């Protein structure tokens, strides 16, 4: 059995082998430049922990909510920062992996899904399934008579579609916006934008939103207008345009 071990101050990371990954149409961790970026297992975590049976997957092998930030390092290897919780709130560990250490079929990339299995942070019998985090730029507005335009605008925000959240920065006003990729009813993949009338830190995996909307998972724009709160988000890519970029040009 292999694990994360420390020898003479050098951290060596090796993982279990598992036959289910030895399939065609897969890419190993070390040979794919697309591995660089941010990853999250919110979708997997949500399905394992939701209180609603229509969405949940019954399992005794529950996973933690983890996210990864993967970057290149000078020796040709990779650094992997591991975080836990919503928006990667809690830093767990940063691990440097040499090129030789990453040449393993135990890291498997299939499209925008990364599977990892190991004995330390990823010690479950079933591999952790991480989805690539797509970044969205957005804004939130609420009516406010004290403002010149009769509304308070909060822009230049950035969240991912893997459970990313943003909240209004106004005393006495509690609204949080959440963007997530979900599998509704265990079958239908969607991207959902939800609004909660509570502070960001109070929103949990089973919190009830006051309203939400959804689109197909590949969508690049999504918004919601409840009159008392309005929010819009656009996928960040070269040449992307949304209200934030319009306002920057005017300023």
Secondary structure by P-SEA (a helix, b strand, c coil): cccccccccbbbbbbbbbccccccccccccccccccbbbbaaaaaaaaccccccccccccccccbbbbbbbbccccbbbbbbbbccccccccbbbbbcccccccccccccccbbbbbccccccccccccccbbbbbbcbbbbbbccccccbbbbccccccccccccccccccbbbbbbbbbbbccccccbbbbbbbccccccccccccccccccccccccccccccccbbbbbbccccccccaaaaaaaac
